Amino acid sequence: MRPLDGITVIALEQAVAAPFATRQFADLGARIIKIERPEVGDFARAYDENVRGMSAYFVWLNRGKQSLTLDLKHPGAADIMQRLLSQADVFIQNLAPGAAERLGLGWATLSQRYPRLIVCDISGYGDAGPYRDKKAYDLLIQSEAGLVSITGTPEHPSKVGASIADICTGMYAYSGVLSALLQRGRSGRGSRVEVAMLEALCEWMIQPLLYAHFTGKPIARTGADHASIVPYGRFTAGDGKDVMMGIQNEREWALFCSKVLERPELARDPRFVSNTRRLEHRSALLAIVREVFGALSAEELVVRLDAAGIANARMNELAEVWDHPQLRARGRWTEMGSPVGAIPVLRPPATHSDFSPVLGEVPAVGSHTEAILAELGYGDDERARLRAEKAL
């Protein structure tokens, strides 16, 4: 038994945020019926062709789902949706602002028809306010939330390389729906979960926002270095290889001075006796650190840091992450099915003691349409008619 066995989710989803949320449900045993455009499907299928002709985005986000193609503007689509939703536990959508309401799939309508249904609406800016109708993509939300302003080098602001706005939105949708399912177990009633991308990412930005508000100055862009803790960031060893390391407290600072720099007197230097003082004298301190590190190879530096109990990491390239010895040692890599054969995939990061996650196949466009419609009571002739009318 898995936690979400028996739970059915109808997903009118596209791109990243909503598909990321529903993939978590699929991993926990829920049945995800993903509604896609006839023939072309979710437009994320065409983002790239890097996984044996399939989109890396789509492969990442859509394992374990059933694909039902449906033209929601076709006259017969409303009946299909009604039959689907009458048997569903959750309806999640991230269409353009107002689109779900125009299709009769807004919360006000659905809550009257299906009182136990949980409705999750994902949007860029929420269903009210002056930005309600603005389009929202990951990079745009990173910019609006201020993340781009604090990321990069002093000369060049930069976005985060992963789709972080989409991912955090998807995770809040996931946890929000799980909370709503627990609440329904007590009340017997469904509820609405609304998640706006801007609000999700701004929650992750609280520390920089607090810093800027109460100091009156923005957090500096410092590349791979920490903006408010020093020494903490990227350092180049004498062999040209980079090592990341960071000091978290004064006990570690003293150990760093004595065992890594081999200059214990620096721990008592008035310029460096606290993180606040070290920030004020960042340039002087980093010059000392780089001089010492420049005389060591990366391997020698890591040995010293480990011996002192100072946190450190290699700055791995993606190929090195793929072959990371820790992931291999813990058996994190497995495989999932797809239309082009088995695809390597990491196991979900939350490991449970009493069940294994479902790592279902990545669906082809509409690969479950016939079976789902037959299950809903549509006979062969009706399905053939709908196909002839290009509803499916």
QUIPECOR-V799793 format. One record per helix or strand of 3 or more residues. SS is the DSSP state (H for helix, E for strand). FROM is the first residue (numbers start at 1). TO is the last residue. If there is no record, write none. Layout:
BEGIN
ss:SS from:FROM to:TO
ss:SS from:FROM to:TO
END
This chain:
BEGIN
ss:E from:8 to:12
ss:H from:17 to:27
ss:E from:31 to:36
ss:H from:43 to:46
ss:H from:56 to:61
ss:E from:65 to:69
ss:H from:77 to:86
ss:E from:90 to:93
ss:H from:99 to:102
ss:H from:107 to:113
ss:E from:118 to:123
ss:H from:138 to:144
ss:H from:148 to:150
ss:H from:164 to:187
ss:E from:192 to:196
ss:H from:197 to:204
ss:H from:206 to:215
ss:E from:232 to:236
ss:E from:242 to:246
ss:H from:250 to:260
ss:H from:264 to:268
ss:H from:275 to:280
ss:H from:282 to:293
ss:H from:298 to:308
ss:E from:311 to:314
ss:H from:318 to:322
ss:H from:325 to:329
ss:E from:333 to:336
ss:E from:343 to:346
ss:H from:369 to:375
ss:H from:380 to:388
END
